[in-house]
């Protein structure tokens, strides 16, 4: 017998409750936030999957960080709605933060007592390995450094956030150069992502000239 919807909700509830007890805030049923210094926020997302065989629930938590003013500016300049719970542009699956540096998920079943124990182990790992990750990357400078690293983040995330991050750091010439590079890459594209970037480009260029 597979795990039902009520069991999934209960596992989520227990996990978020335990994270709140460790200083986080509930943002949604599967997301908790940790406020960091310097206007940054840490994130835990419960990435869920149900096994095709047996129907067991697997949760591989994702740990992330973001800079709140950066995200508000991205939303405003791109013409999209700002969300408190997402996105978190710098993120890792927790298994890659643990000693084995490989994907890892905790397995849950219909056994309530066992699920309580598994939640406790999962939250312990989040606090032990996820919180230091948040502390390491939870600053504007660290986020910008990651955005500037090749292969660390996907292109749409870097396209919109790197120029704004550089602007917020006071590095206006670098921000201007980052915009120039992305304008060249986008070229004559007319997809939604390109349209949003052009809007952001215009708004940020105005700030850079002020």
NORCOR-V420058 format. One record per backbone hydrogen bond with DSSP energy under -0.5 kcal/mol. CO is the residue of the C=O (numbers start at 1). NH is the residue of the N-H. If there is no record, write none. Layout:
co nh
CO NH
CO NH
This chain:
co nh
4 8
5 9
6 10
7 11
8 12
9 13
10 14
11 15
12 16
13 17
14 18
15 19
16 20
17 21
18 22
19 22
19 24
20 23
25 33
28 27
28 31
30 46
31 27
31 28
32 44
33 25
34 42
36 39
36 40
37 40
39 68
40 36
41 66
42 34
43 64
44 32
45 47
45 62
46 48
47 60
49 51
49 58
51 55
52 54
55 3
56 51
57 108
58 49
59 61
59 106
61 94
62 45
63 92
64 43
65 90
66 41
66 68
67 71
68 72
69 73
70 74
71 75
72 76
73 77
74 78
75 79
75 80
89 91
90 65
92 63
93 96
94 97
94 98
95 98
95 102
98 101
106 59
108 57
110 112
111 115
112 116
113 117
114 118
115 119
116 120
117 121
118 122
119 123
120 124
121 125
122 126
123 127
124 128
125 129
125 130
126 130
126 131
129 133
130 134
131 135
132 136
133 137
134 138
137 139
139 143
140 144
141 145
142 146
143 147
144 148
146 149
149 152
154 158
155 159
156 160
157 161
158 162
160 164
161 165
162 166
163 167
164 168
165 169
166 171
167 170
170 172
171 175
172 176
173 177
174 178
175 179
176 180
177 181
178 182
179 183
180 184
181 185
182 186
183 187
186 189
191 195
192 196
193 197
194 198
195 199
196 200
197 201
198 202
199 203
200 204
201 205
202 206
203 207
204 208
205 209
206 210
207 210
